[in-house]
């Protein structure tokens, strides 16, 4: 890709999207079209000091494309409704399914390579072993409307005869890192742990409601956002075999390990208290996630992922403790 290539990033003011804009800037790209709902002012600090060419409201984007007819070289569709406590499926259908179909169709017609954000929430309870094989997409059973919307779009994609010149759907696992200050309840456990420690000197973790897992030993595949950025950029540069890919570290870790890493990043001795899980997430709670990373490795991505300890330490010391953005 040439440094003056025009790149679209949807969800550009959000957590992962804004970090991606920053990483593209770091790599020398500034001809970037930012697409988002910019009325949400709490996200705007994520874009300070970033370089870009255009800022387009999400609802006006396709009209802008029709009128301006820009030559777009690459498309990152990161924007989505991601609040897993929202149960009005119509919102997800509009933003995560129908909007994504319009992105896909536009990229197909105009021969634009596309990377879009899917989610590990599509796997539900993991009955199919977190395997990113296309053959299982139709039988996955997500636990919430958010996961269902992401899986519905994946299913739709796999049934399309027309497709962009290159495309990749990335099933993000548990992403953490800078620029999530605005996310409130949906921010990562590290973010909440850091603020709890500052306020009270301890971290509250959910008790387990599953006898197979002790309190604090619920396991997730936590991936540092900086690894997400590296993979997205690598896909843009190399455009390997198109398909749906898992994007985690391939190693599940416990919430207790996560909390202890946060304490270590603050140079404070761990103090953990276990509390009851909220009713509204209890029935849809995932006790184990771990990405099968064979497919991404098989197409040539060989970078090592941050360990939980190193990723959390970098996030805590260099961003949260300093109130910095990426």
C-alpha positions as CSV (number, residue, x, y, z in Angstrom):
1,X,0.0,0.0,0.0
2,X,1.2,3.5,-0.9
3,X,1.5,6.0,2.0
4,X,-1.1,8.2,0.3
5,X,-3.6,5.3,0.0
6,X,-7.1,6.3,1.1
7,X,-8.3,4.1,4.0
8,X,-11.7,4.0,5.6
9,X,-12.1,3.2,9.3
10,X,-15.6,2.9,10.7
11,X,-16.0,3.1,14.5
12,X,-13.1,5.4,14.2
13,X,-13.8,7.3,17.5
14,X,-14.2,4.1,19.5
15,X,-11.8,1.9,21.4
16,X,-10.2,-0.3,18.7
17,X,-11.0,2.0,15.8
18,X,-9.2,5.0,17.3
19,X,-6.2,2.9,18.2
20,X,-6.2,1.6,14.6
21,X,-6.2,5.2,13.3
22,X,-3.2,5.9,15.6
23,X,-1.4,2.9,14.4
24,X,-2.0,3.8,10.7
25,X,-0.6,7.3,11.5
26,X,2.5,5.6,13.1
27,X,3.0,3.6,9.9
28,X,2.8,6.8,7.8
29,X,-0.8,6.8,6.7
30,X,-2.9,9.9,7.2
31,X,-5.3,9.9,4.2
32,X,-7.9,8.2,6.4
33,X,-11.7,8.6,6.3
34,X,-13.1,8.5,9.9
35,X,-16.7,7.2,10.1
36,X,-18.6,7.1,13.4
37,X,-21.4,8.6,15.5
38,X,-19.5,11.8,16.5
39,X,-22.4,13.1,18.6
40,X,-21.1,11.0,21.4
41,X,-18.6,13.5,22.8
42,X,-17.0,11.2,25.4
43,X,-15.3,9.4,22.5
44,X,-13.7,12.4,20.9
45,X,-10.6,12.6,23.1
46,X,-9.6,9.2,21.4
47,X,-8.9,11.2,18.2
48,X,-6.9,14.0,19.6
49,X,-3.5,14.4,17.8
50,X,-4.6,11.9,15.1
51,X,-4.1,12.7,11.5
52,X,-6.9,12.1,9.0
53,X,-8.5,13.5,5.8
54,X,-12.2,13.2,6.3
55,X,-14.7,13.0,9.2
56,X,-18.1,11.5,8.2
57,X,-21.1,10.8,10.3
58,X,-22.1,7.2,10.3
59,X,-25.6,7.9,9.0
60,X,-24.4,10.1,6.2
61,X,-21.5,7.9,5.0
62,X,-23.2,6.1,2.1
63,X,-24.6,9.4,0.8
64,X,-21.1,10.9,1.0
65,X,-19.7,7.9,-0.9
66,X,-22.4,8.4,-3.6
67,X,-21.8,12.1,-4.0
68,X,-18.0,12.3,-3.6
69,X,-17.1,9.0,-5.3
70,X,-13.7,8.8,-3.5
71,X,-11.2,6.2,-4.6
72,X,-10.8,4.0,-1.5
73,X,-7.9,1.6,-1.3
74,X,-8.7,-0.3,1.9
75,X,-11.7,-0.5,4.2
76,X,-11.6,-1.4,8.0
77,X,-15.2,-1.9,9.2
78,X,-14.6,-1.8,13.0
79,X,-17.8,0.1,14.0
80,X,-20.6,-1.8,15.7
81,X,-23.0,-1.8,18.6
82,X,-21.1,-3.7,21.2
83,X,-23.1,-3.4,24.4
84,X,-23.7,-7.0,25.4
85,X,-26.3,-5.8,28.0
86,X,-28.5,-4.3,25.2
87,X,-31.3,-6.8,24.4
88,X,-33.2,-4.9,21.8
89,X,-32.2,-6.9,18.7
90,X,-33.5,-4.4,16.3
91,X,-30.6,-2.1,17.2
92,X,-28.1,-4.8,16.4
93,X,-29.9,-5.8,13.2
94,X,-29.7,-2.2,11.9
95,X,-26.1,-1.4,13.0
96,X,-24.3,-4.7,13.0
97,X,-26.1,-6.6,10.2
98,X,-27.7,-4.3,7.7
99,X,-25.1,-1.6,7.9
100,X,-22.3,-4.2,7.5
101,X,-24.1,-5.6,4.4
102,X,-24.0,-2.2,2.8
103,X,-20.3,-2.0,3.5
104,X,-19.7,-5.4,2.0
105,X,-21.7,-4.6,-1.1
106,X,-19.9,-1.3,-1.6
107,X,-16.5,-2.9,-1.3
108,X,-17.6,-5.7,-3.6
109,X,-18.8,-3.4,-6.4
110,X,-15.8,-1.1,-6.1
111,X,-13.1,-3.8,-5.6
112,X,-12.0,-2.6,-2.2
113,X,-10.3,-5.0,0.2
114,X,-12.1,-5.3,3.5
115,X,-11.4,-6.2,7.0
116,X,-14.4,-6.3,9.3
117,X,-14.8,-7.0,13.0
118,X,-16.6,-10.1,14.0
119,X,-16.5,-11.4,17.6
120,X,-15.8,-14.4,19.8
121,X,-19.3,-13.8,21.2
122,X,-20.4,-15.8,18.1
123,X,-19.2,-19.0,19.8
124,X,-21.6,-19.0,22.7
125,X,-20.7,-21.6,25.2
126,X,-17.9,-23.0,22.9
127,X,-19.7,-26.2,22.0
128,X,-17.6,-26.2,18.7
129,X,-14.3,-25.5,20.5
130,X,-13.6,-21.9,19.3
131,X,-12.7,-23.2,15.9
132,X,-12.8,-20.6,13.1
133,X,-13.7,-23.2,10.4
134,X,-16.4,-21.8,8.1
135,X,-18.3,-25.1,8.3
136,X,-19.5,-24.4,11.8
137,X,-20.7,-20.8,11.4
138,X,-24.2,-21.9,10.6
139,X,-24.6,-24.0,13.7
140,X,-23.1,-21.7,16.3
141,X,-25.4,-20.6,19.1
142,X,-24.4,-17.2,20.6
143,X,-25.6,-16.3,24.1
144,X,-26.7,-12.8,23.5
145,X,-28.2,-10.5,20.8
146,X,-24.8,-8.9,20.1
147,X,-23.1,-12.2,19.4
148,X,-26.1,-13.3,17.4
149,X,-25.9,-10.2,15.2
150,X,-22.2,-10.8,14.5
151,X,-22.8,-14.4,13.6
152,X,-25.8,-13.5,11.3
153,X,-23.5,-11.2,9.3
154,X,-20.7,-13.9,9.2
155,X,-23.4,-16.4,7.9
156,X,-24.6,-13.9,5.3
157,X,-21.0,-13.2,4.1
158,X,-20.3,-16.9,3.6
159,X,-23.4,-17.2,1.3
160,X,-22.4,-14.3,-1.0
161,X,-21.4,-15.0,-4.5
162,X,-19.9,-11.6,-4.9
163,X,-17.1,-10.5,-2.6
164,X,-14.4,-7.9,-2.2
165,X,-11.0,-8.5,-3.8
166,X,-9.8,-9.6,-0.4
167,X,-11.8,-9.9,2.8
168,X,-11.2,-11.0,6.4
169,X,-13.7,-11.2,9.3
170,X,-11.8,-11.1,12.6
171,X,-13.4,-12.8,15.6
172,X,-12.0,-10.5,18.4
173,X,-11.7,-12.3,21.7
174,X,-11.4,-10.2,25.0
175,X,-9.6,-7.0,23.9
176,X,-8.2,-4.6,26.4
177,X,-6.0,-1.5,26.1
178,X,-5.9,2.3,25.9
179,X,-8.8,4.4,24.5
180,X,-11.5,2.6,26.4
181,X,-12.1,5.4,28.9
182,X,-15.5,6.2,27.4
183,X,-16.9,2.6,27.5
184,X,-18.3,2.7,31.1
185,X,-19.6,-0.7,32.2
186,X,-18.4,-2.4,28.9
187,X,-14.7,-1.4,29.5
188,X,-12.3,-4.2,30.2
189,X,-11.8,-5.8,33.6
190,X,-8.3,-4.2,33.7
191,X,-9.8,-0.7,33.3
192,X,-12.3,-1.3,36.1
193,X,-9.7,-3.1,38.3
194,X,-7.3,-0.1,38.0
195,X,-10.0,2.3,39.1
196,X,-11.2,0.1,41.9
197,X,-7.6,-0.2,43.3
198,X,-7.1,3.5,43.1
199,X,-10.4,4.1,45.0
200,X,-10.4,1.3,47.6
201,X,-7.2,-0.7,47.3
202,X,-8.9,-3.9,46.2
203,X,-10.5,-5.5,43.1
204,X,-14.0,-7.1,43.0
205,X,-14.3,-10.1,40.8
206,X,-17.5,-12.1,40.0
207,X,-18.1,-15.3,41.9
208,X,-18.4,-18.3,39.8
209,X,-21.9,-19.8,39.2
210,X,-20.4,-22.9,37.6
211,X,-19.1,-25.7,39.9
212,X,-16.4,-26.5,37.3
213,X,-14.7,-23.1,37.9
214,X,-13.6,-21.7,41.3
215,X,-14.1,-18.1,42.0
216,X,-11.7,-16.0,39.9
217,X,-10.8,-19.0,37.8
218,X,-13.2,-18.2,34.9
219,X,-11.0,-18.3,31.8
220,X,-10.9,-15.9,28.9
221,X,-8.5,-15.3,26.0
222,X,-7.4,-11.7,26.7
223,X,-5.7,-10.0,23.8
224,X,-3.9,-6.6,24.0
225,X,-5.2,-4.1,21.5
226,X,-1.7,-3.5,20.1
227,X,-1.8,-7.1,18.8
228,X,-5.1,-6.4,17.1
229,X,-3.5,-3.4,15.4
230,X,-0.5,-5.4,14.2
231,X,-2.8,-8.1,12.7
232,X,-5.1,-5.6,11.0
233,X,-2.1,-3.8,9.4
234,X,-0.5,-7.1,8.4
235,X,-3.8,-8.2,6.6
236,X,-3.8,-4.9,4.8
237,X,-0.2,-5.3,3.6
238,X,-0.3,-9.0,2.7
239,X,-4.0,-9.8,1.9
240,X,-3.6,-13.6,2.3
241,X,-6.5,-16.1,1.8
242,X,-9.8,-14.5,2.4
243,X,-11.9,-15.8,5.3
244,X,-13.0,-15.6,8.9
245,X,-10.2,-15.7,11.4
246,X,-9.9,-15.9,15.1
247,X,-8.0,-13.1,16.8
248,X,-7.0,-14.0,20.3
249,X,-3.7,-15.1,21.8
250,X,-4.6,-18.8,21.8
251,X,-4.0,-19.0,25.6
252,X,-6.9,-18.7,28.1
253,X,-6.0,-17.0,31.4
254,X,-8.0,-16.5,34.6
255,X,-9.6,-13.3,35.9
256,X,-7.5,-13.7,39.0
257,X,-4.3,-13.6,36.9
258,X,-5.7,-10.5,35.2
259,X,-6.4,-8.8,38.5
260,X,-3.0,-9.7,39.9
261,X,-1.3,-8.4,36.8
262,X,-3.1,-5.1,37.3
263,X,-1.9,-4.9,40.9
264,X,1.6,-5.6,39.8
265,X,1.5,-2.8,37.2
266,X,0.6,-0.5,40.0
267,X,3.2,-1.9,42.4
268,X,0.6,-2.8,44.9
269,X,0.1,-6.2,46.7
270,X,-3.0,-8.0,45.4
271,X,-6.3,-7.8,47.4
272,X,-9.3,-9.5,45.7
273,X,-12.9,-9.7,46.9
274,X,-15.5,-11.9,45.2
275,X,-19.0,-10.6,44.6
276,X,-22.2,-12.0,43.1
277,X,-22.6,-11.8,39.4
278,X,-25.3,-9.3,38.2
279,X,-28.6,-11.0,37.2
280,X,-28.7,-9.5,33.7
281,X,-25.5,-11.3,32.6
282,X,-25.6,-14.5,34.6
283,X,-27.4,-16.6,32.0
284,X,-25.2,-15.5,29.1
285,X,-21.8,-15.5,30.9
286,X,-19.0,-17.3,29.1
287,X,-16.8,-19.2,31.6
288,X,-14.1,-20.2,29.0
289,X,-12.9,-18.8,25.8
290,X,-9.7,-19.7,23.9
291,X,-9.0,-18.9,20.3
292,X,-7.8,-21.6,18.0
293,X,-5.1,-19.6,16.1
294,X,-4.0,-22.2,13.6
295,X,-5.7,-20.5,10.6
296,X,-4.1,-17.1,11.0
297,X,-0.7,-18.7,11.5
298,X,-1.2,-20.9,8.5
299,X,-1.5,-17.9,6.2
300,X,1.8,-16.4,7.4
301,X,1.2,-14.3,10.5
302,X,4.2,-15.1,12.7
303,X,4.4,-12.2,15.2
304,X,4.3,-13.2,18.9
305,X,1.4,-11.9,21.0
306,X,1.8,-10.0,24.2
307,X,1.6,-12.2,27.3
308,X,-1.1,-11.2,29.7
309,X,1.5,-9.9,32.2
310,X,3.4,-7.8,29.6
311,X,0.2,-6.4,28.0
312,X,-1.4,-5.4,31.3
313,X,1.8,-3.9,32.6
314,X,2.2,-1.7,29.5
315,X,-1.5,-0.7,29.6
316,X,-1.4,0.2,33.3
317,X,1.9,1.9,33.5
318,X,2.0,3.8,30.2
319,X,-1.7,4.7,29.8
320,X,-4.0,4.2,32.7
321,X,-1.6,5.6,35.3
322,X,-0.9,8.6,33.2
323,X,-4.4,9.1,31.8
324,X,-2.9,8.8,28.3
325,X,-4.5,7.8,25.0
326,X,-3.0,5.7,22.3
